[in-house]
Amino acid sequence: MSILKSLAITLFIIALLNFVALLIGEHLLGGDALNGHVANGHYFVGSHGGYAEVSAQAFAYSAWHERSVMITHPLAILAMFLAFGAGGAGRGEALGTSLVEDARNRR
């Protein structure tokens, strides 16, 4: 497997784990900062039209984590496209097929 493909897969896994961590954090907080608001020194995270009050630190964490996902996801998509877009997946093959073939070729 090439270095580019290994890097792309690693970046994809990091982005996926970051997204899962975001979902867990949103569940535990009761929402997210981008859908929330600040009013009179009180911080609220929002989810589906409802709001939950959180600390300033939790609000800042939520906002930071959401922004990090907005960075890691496009990078992961770009990396996967660069690594696999011109390869097997670009010729109409499934991405998983290319990964299986790479694993077989290493044996």
Sequence and secondary structure as in RCSB ss.txt:
>XXXX:A:sequence
MSILKSLAITLFIIALLNFVALLIGEHLLGGDALNGHVANGHYFVGSHGGYAEVSAQAFAYSAWHERSVMITHPL
AILAMFLAFGAGGAGRGEALGTSLVEDARNRR
>XXXX:A:secstr
  HHHHHHHHHHHHHHHHHHHHHHHHHHHTSEEEEEEEETTEEEEEETTEEEEE HHHHHHHHHHHHHHHHHHHH
HHHHHHHHHSSSGGGGT  HHHHHHHHHHHH 
